[in-house]
Amino acid sequence: MRIILLILLGLIALPVNAHQLRPSIIDVVFSPDGRFEVRIETNLEARITGIGPQHDDTKNAPQAARYDQLRSLSPADLKAQFVAFEPQFKSGLSLNFSGLGSETFLRSVQIPVRGDIRRSRLSIITYSGNIPHGATEATWQFSREYGGNVVRFSISGDENKVSHWLKEGNSSPPFSFAGKITVKSRSQVALDYLVLGFEHIAPKGLDHILFVLGLFLLSLHWKPLLWQITSFTIAHSITLALSIYGYISLSPDIVEPLIALSIAYVGIENLLTKKLHVWRTIIVFLFGLLHGMGFASVLTDLG
C-alpha cells in the first residue's frame, strides 16, 4: 500500500499547477487631468471559454479542449478571438463613480507569445475613460464568473496603492481620489494575507500537501517529522521575504518545475530507503526555499 501511494505521489507531482487558474490583477489609476485607466491582467483563454472559479484546474472543465485550442493560438489570432468576445467581457466589468455614469473605452490588448500550452498565459487588457464631473470616489467589481481578483487603486504619480482581494463578484470598498490615499490598517492587511495564506494551502496548495505527505510516509515518528517540517517552513519564509522585497528573483518557468521535481524526489527517496538520514533535513530545507519563491510570485502581484 505504501509503495502504491508513493508511486501516485510521484505521478501527481509532475502536472501540479500546470492548468491552475490564477486570480486576475486589476490596476485602476486615476490621473489629475480627470482621466482613469483600468489595466486587467487575466487568463484571456479562460475568460473567452467561460471557465470560472468552479474549476480549480482547467482540465476538469467541459471547455478544456477549447481552452487548449486557444492556448495554442498566436497572439494575433487570440486577439481576433477576443475582439469578437470583448463586448461580453466588458459587460462583466464595473467601475462605479459615486453612482455617476462613465464610459470606458478599450485602449489596448497585450497577449504574450504562445509557449508551453500546458501552462496558462496572462494577457493584459487596458481600458480608459474620463472621470465624471463631481465624482469623488470609485468602486470596482469583477463579474462572479471571472473568479477571484485583486484590485489595486492608485493616483498617477503616487507610488502608494490600496489593494483589495475580492471574491465571488463582490464590490470593492470605495476608493477616494479627492484627497490623499488612505492606507489600510495593519489589522486589515493582516486579515487579507491570512485569508490568502489559507487558500495557498487549501485548496490551491496541492504542491505543499504532497510534499509534506511525502515526508510523513517515510517516518511516522513525530520528532523527525517535526524537524523536517520546521526546516521546510523556515526556508519557505526566507525566500518568501527575500522575493517580496526584491532581493532575489527567479522565473516561475524555473521555480515551478523544480517544485514538482522536489515532490517527485521525496517520493522516489521514500521508495529507495527505509531509514531517515540526517542530511534529509538539509534537503528539505533546500526544497523549502523553492516553495517559498513559488508563493512569493502570488504575493508580489498583490503589492
N, C-alpha and C positions, 0 to 999 in steps of 0.2 A: 504493500500500500504506500509506504514511504517513497519507494522508487517511482511509482506512478505519479505521485504528487510532484516530485522534483522534476520529472520529465515535462509535465504540464506547465510547471513554473517556468521552465526554460523556453517552452514554445510560446507561451503567452507574452513573455517579456519582449520579444522582438518587435511586435507591431504596436507597443504601447504608445499612445498619443499620436499615432500616425494619422488618424482621422478624427481627432478630437476637436470640437469647436471651441474657439476662444471667444471671450466677450469682445464686443465692439468697443472701440475707443473713440469718443466724440470730443473734439475741441471746439468750444464756442468762444470766439474772440470778438469783443466789442471795440470799435475804433472811435477816437474823439471826433472824427468827422461825421459821425452819425450812421456809420455802416457796421454790418456784422458779417462774420464768416463762420460757417459750420463745416468742420473737417471731420469726415467719418471714415475711420479705418475699420474695415469689416471683411468678412469672408463673402465675397460677391457671389460665388457659385452657390453657397448655401442660401443666400437671400433669393436668388433667381429661382432655385428649385423648391423653395419653401421648406427647407429642413430647419426646424426650430429647436427650442430648448428641450423638447420632449425626447430628443435623441442626443445622448452624450457622444455617441460615435456615429458618424455619417454612414458607416457600413450597415447599421441597423435600420436605416430609413428606407421606405419604399422607393424614394427617389435616388437611391445610391448610384444606380447606373447612369442616370442623367447627370448627377453631380460629378462623377468621374469623367464623363464625356466633356463637361465644361472645363474641368481641371486641365484637360489636355489641349485646350484651345490656346492659340496665340493671344497676346494682349489685344491686338486689333479685332480679332474675331469675337473675343469675350466682350469687348466694349460694344460691339454691334448688338450682341445679345442684351446687354444692359440698357442700351438706348431704347430698345423696344419695351423693356421692363420698367424703366425709370419712373413713369407716372405712378405705377403701383407702389414702387419703393418709396417715392416721395410722400404718398398718402399716409405712410406709417411713421412719418417724422412730424414732430410738433415743437416749434419754438414759439412760446406764447409770451407776448409783451403786455403784461398788465391788462389782459382782455382786449387789447387793441390788435387789429388785423395787420399782417405784414406779409408780403410776397417774397418767396425765396426763389432764386434762380440757379440752375445748375451751372457751375463755373468750370469744373474740370473733373476728369476721371483718370486716375493713375493706376495702371494694372501692371504688376511685376511680370517679367518673362516667365514662361512656364518652366517648371523644374521637375522634381520628382513628383509624379501625380499622386503618390501615396501621402504626400504632405500638403496641408492646406496653404494657400497663399492669401495674403491680406492686401486688398486693394484700398485705394483712398478716393473717396468721392467728396468733392467740395461744393458747397452751396454758399451764396452770398445774397445780401439784400440790404435794405435801409431800415434803420430803427424807427418805428412810428413816433411821430411828434407827441411829446408828453409822456412817453413811457419811461419808467424809472427802474424797472426790474424785469427779469425774464425767467421762465421755467422751461425745462427740456423734458420731452417724453418720447421714448422709442417704442414702437409697436411691440406688444407682448410676444408676437410670433417671431420677432427678431432675436429674442433671448436677452440675457443679461448684458448690460453695457456700463461703461464708465464715462461719465460726462465731466469735462474739466472746463470751468468758466474762467475767463481772464480778460483783462483790459489791455489792449495793444500798448506795448512799451513797458508794461509792468510784468516782471518775472513771476510774481505771485499768482498761484492758481488755486481755485476752490474745486475739489474733486468730490464726486458722489458716485457710489456704487449702487446701481439701480437694477431691480429685478421685476419680472412679471408685469412689464409695461407700466411700472409706477412712474409718476412725475417727480422731477427733482424739486428740492426746496427752492424758493425764489432766490435769484441772484440779483443783487442791487448793483447797478453800474452808475448810479447817480453820484456816489462818493467813493471812499476808499474801500478796497476789498476787505470783507470780514472773513478772517481765517477761522476755521473750525477750532473748537476747544480740544484739549488733549483727550478728554473722555470720548468725544465724538469720533476723533481719529482712531483711538484705540478700539472702539467698537467696530468700526469699518474693517480694520485689519484683523480683528478677532474672527469676524464672520468669514473673511477671505481665507484665513488660516484653516478653519474647519473645513471649508469647501475644498481647499487644496489637498486635504487628506481623504475626505468622503463627501461626494462620490468621485471626485476627479483625480485623486491621488493614488491610482492603482499601482503606479511605479513604486511608491513608498511602501504600500501594503505588501506587495510581492517581495520587496527586498527584505523587510522585517520578517515576513513569513519564512523566507529562506534562512534567516539567522536562527529562527526558532526551531526549524526542523532538524538542525544538526545537534542541538543540545537543549534538553528540557529543563536544565538546571537554571535557576533564576540568576545566580551571581554572574556566570559568564555571559548570559544574555543581557543582563543589565549593563555590564561593561561595554558590550558591543553597541547597544542602542544609545548609551550615553556618548560614546565616541562618535557615532553617526550624527547625533543631534548637535554636538559641539562643532563638528566640521561643517555641517549644514548651515549653522548660524554664522560661522566665519565667512564663508563665501557669499552668503546672502547679504551680509552687511557690506563686504568689500565691493560686491557687484552693484548694489544700490547706490553707494556713494561714489561710484565711478573709478575705483582704484584698479579693478580688473574687469575685463570684458572678453567673452568668448561666444562665438556664433552658436545659436541653437542647432544649426546643422551639424555642429561638432558635439555639443553637450548632450543632446537627446539620444543619439546613437550610443554614446558612451554610457548613459544611464541604463539603456536597455542591456548593454554588454555587462554592466555591473550585476544586474539581476540574473542574467544567464550564468555569469561566473560563480555566483554564490550557489546556484542550483547544481552546477557541474561539480564544484568542490565538495558539496554535500554527498554526491554520489561516489566520489573517489576516496573520501576519508570518513572515519567514524570518530576521530579524536579532534577536539578543539585545540588548535595550536595558538601560542601566544601572539604570533605575528598576524593572526586573523583580525585582531582588533585594529592593527595598523592599516590593514587592507580596507576594513570597514570605514575607517576614518577617511582614507583617500577617496573612497566612493561617496562618502557623505559630502565631500567638497563639491563633487559633480552635481549631486541632487540639489544642493543649495543654490548653485548657479541656475539650475532649471527653474526654481521658484522665483528667483530674482527677476527673471525676464518678465514675469506677470506683474510683480510689484512695481517695477520700473515704469511700466505703462501707466500705472495709477498716478505717479508723481507724488 
